[in-house]
Amino acid sequence: MAFDKDSVRIVIFEADTPAGKRFDVALIICILLSVLAVMLDSVASIHARYGDWLYRIEWAFTLLFSIEYALRLWCIQHTWAYARSFYGLVDLVGIIPTYLSLWLAGSQYFLVVRVIRVLRVFRVLRMVRYVGEAELIAEALLASRRKITVFVASIVALVVIFGSAMFLIEGGSNPNFASIPDSVYWAVTTMTTVGYGDITPLTTPGRILATLIMIMGYGIIAVPTGIVSAEMSIQTKEVDTNTQVCLQCNTEQHKDGAIYCHHCGSLLNDEF
């Protein structure tokens, strides 16, 4: 296969081709191995024995991913659009920590963010529709933002009220409720059903109020779920898509058999 921009772009960006699938599988394996190396290097006993080897492995993977990132910028038609995209930013963040470690000790451990790049597995397994489902959830959350904002504001008001009430009830006899902020903290952990147990009421009125807050907490948890679920039922749609990339705007997830880009309307390439 000729080494030109179009050939490299098809291999790197389009997982629906055999070469593209092999490339993405190899990339995912390298990502997982690099993250494993970083995690092992954080173990003191392993670092003491194999630290030098792990350091070399880390740099080898970083150079490999740097070359891959440079190839992506080189072969894509709109370089800046890709650099600003989600995957473009993730690819960049995945290589920066190693270079920063030359000046900032310990920053190389942030390389574990590379694991985010394993999201490409959805492309490899022809599961782009599941990436679309993630976008569906994001759209539902965005559509629910006003309702959720009102809900969160109401919860904040409730925990302040309940915390203040508990301070009045327990404050004089229970050192755990020494202030209203401490009581509000207790109200938050109780209402969310987390219940660390580090602060507990001792008086009967305090326990009665705690019981009411606990029961209320179960109902409150279901509210945001119901809001988002209702929006998702509106947004839900079933579309079979592929990983074909528009040469004009770099948009992916086009319908199978699509001729034009659903984002900018440009003619899609016919190399699938």
Residue pairs with C-beta under 8 A, 6 or more apart in sequence:
1 7
1 11
1 19
5 74
5 75
6 75
6 271
8 71
8 74
8 75
9 75
9 76
9 245
10 17
10 19
10 20
10 271
11 17
11 19
11 20
11 23
12 20
12 23
12 68
12 71
12 72
12 75
13 20
13 72
13 75
13 76
13 243
13 245
14 20
14 243
14 244
14 245
14 272
15 21
15 23
15 24
15 120
15 123
15 124
15 126
15 243
16 126
16 242
16 243
16 244
16 272
17 272
20 243
21 124
24 120
24 121
24 123
24 124
25 124
27 68
27 117
27 120
28 117
28 118
28 120
28 121
28 124
30 61
30 64
30 65
31 94
31 114
31 115
31 117
31 118
32 115
32 118
33 61
34 57
34 58
34 61
34 62
34 65
34 111
34 114
35 111
35 112
35 114
35 115
37 54
37 57
37 58
37 61
38 58
38 108
38 109
38 111
38 112
38 114
39 112
40 46
40 50
40 54
41 47
41 51
41 54
41 55
41 58
41 108
41 109
42 109
46 54
47 54
58 98
58 108
58 111
59 98
62 95
62 98
62 99
62 111
65 91
65 94
65 95
65 114
66 95
68 91
69 91
69 92
69 95
72 82
72 88
72 91
73 79
73 82
73 83
76 82
76 245
76 250
77 247
77 248
77 250
78 248
78 249
78 250
81 249
81 250
82 88
82 250
83 89
83 92
85 250
87 117
87 119
87 120
90 113
90 116
90 117
90 119
91 117
93 113
94 111
94 113
94 114
94 116
94 117
97 107
97 108
97 109
97 110
97 111
97 113
98 108
98 111
100 107
100 108
100 110
101 107
101 108
119 131
121 127
122 128
122 130
122 131
123 131
123 243
126 242
128 241
128 242
128 243
128 252
128 253
129 238
129 239
129 240
129 241
131 253
132 239
132 241
132 253
136 232
136 235
136 236
136 237
137 228
137 232
139 231
139 235
140 228
140 231
140 232
140 234
140 235
141 148
141 228
141 231
143 231
143 234
143 235
144 224
144 227
144 228
144 230
144 231
147 227
148 224
148 227
148 228
151 223
151 224
151 227
155 191
155 220
158 187
158 191
159 184
159 187
159 188
159 191
160 184
160 187
162 187
162 191
162 209
162 213
163 180
163 181
163 183
163 184
163 185
163 186
163 187
163 188
164 180
164 183
164 184
165 209
166 177
166 183
166 186
166 187
166 201
166 206
166 209
166 210
167 177
167 179
167 180
167 182
167 183
169 201
169 203
169 205
169 206
169 209
170 176
170 177
170 183
170 201
170 202
170 203
170 206
171 177
171 178
171 183
173 202
173 203
174 201
174 202
174 203
174 206
176 182
176 186
176 198
176 199
176 200
177 183
177 186
177 199
177 201
182 199
185 199
186 199
187 213
189 195
189 196
189 199
190 210
190 213
190 214
190 217
191 213
191 214
191 216
191 217
191 220
192 217
192 221
193 214
193 217
193 218
193 221
195 214
200 210
201 207
201 209
201 210
239 255
240 255
240 256
241 252
241 253
241 254
241 255
241 256
242 253
242 254
242 255
242 256
242 272
243 252
243 253
244 252
244 254
244 258
244 268
244 269
244 272
245 251
245 252
246 252
246 254
246 261
246 263
246 264
246 266
246 268
247 266
247 268
247 269
248 261
248 264
248 266
249 261
249 263
249 264
249 266
251 261
251 262
251 263
251 264
254 261
254 262
254 268
255 262
258 268
259 267
259 268
260 266
260 267
260 268
261 267
261 268
